[in-house]
Amino acid sequence: MRKKVIAANWKMYKTPHQAKEFVDSFLPHAWGHTRDEIVICPPFVCIPATAEAAQGSGIAIGGQDLYWEQEGAYTSAISAHMLMAAGCTHVIIGHSERRQYFSETDDTVNRKLKRALSAGLKPIVCVGEVIQEREAGLTDEVLRRQCGIAFRDISGGEAIPIIMAYEPVWAIGTGKTATPEMAGEAHAVIRAEAAKAFGEGVATQIRILYGGSVKPDNAKALMSQPEIDGALVGGASLDPKSFAAIVKY
Ligand code: PGA
């Protein structure tokens, strides 16, 4: 049985003070919750406040991005070891908003993924098609390309901590969700690519999350799909009650 991961992606929301307020009111719902792994990915400047407030609760903290170099003259970039020093164990890589607004490519996703793995961060790697690709019947091809390049030069032994997130871009922040069947098909394509790159044994251990308008009222239906190993939640993770309801799907 793969343990499910319920991850909050706060995107560009909340100050350190608001992050602490969130954790203080979310924690009573999360104490003793061992069925799933809970991860919160705040903006960089909120990581220390979130990590401190969540200390001892079992809630993991993740960055929303990283740069692949260790250090250097890379203005605004954040490295793996900086994230870890601030309290992170996880990092989101290749979110569609990074791809769309910040020129992230399949190749930079691969570099970041390799760096996260070698540093010991658990990567949450996002893939997914835009609406035009789905309508043109290209979903499988897009997922195969995104995964194929992301997984380059990574051995099966290194790949076990990888968490994938299938996030159809047309479902992010739109209130539309993929049907369980659509998600099931996409997850199967991603797992097949993982099997090709890392072998069956490793591929069956990799968690594949669904993301895109996950809400308290659809979390149960999505999470009861055997192929869906958790959720990456944007908008509905900003409110502690709503995120708690998702965690307790
Ligand atoms: P959403 O975002 O839940 O607001 O659709 C999901 C994501 O972008 O990770």
Residues whose N, C-alpha, C, O or C-beta is under 5 A from the ligand:
A	BS01	PGA	N9 A171 I172 G173 T174 G211 G212 S213 V214 L232 V233 G234 G235 A236
